[in-house]
């Protein structure tokens, strides 16, 4: 059974953007405070509230890489 932890809020900075397919972009994020992130596994999903310059909102992100 997965262990759930309390929600954590961290401000992130977009450090790179790459178009990977039509309508799909890859964003590389880094913690704004410079502290390392906790470990995660590839495919983990986080909920985000991101307001884009055009007013659009992103509500979910899949993580890749893993640690």
Residue pairs with C-beta under 8 A, 6 or more apart in sequence:
8 38
10 31
10 32
10 33
10 37
11 31
11 32
11 33
12 29
12 30
12 31
12 32
13 29
13 30
13 31
13 32
14 27
14 28
14 29
15 28
15 29
15 30
16 27
16 28
17 25
17 26
17 27
17 28
18 25
18 26
18 28
19 25
19 26
20 26
27 61
31 37
39 66
39 67
40 63
40 66
40 67
41 66
42 63
42 64
42 65
42 66
43 62
43 63
43 64
43 66
44 62
44 63
44 66
45 60
45 61
45 62
45 63
46 60
46 61
46 63
47 59
47 60
48 58
48 59
48 60
48 61
49 57
49 59
50 57
50 58
51 57
52 58
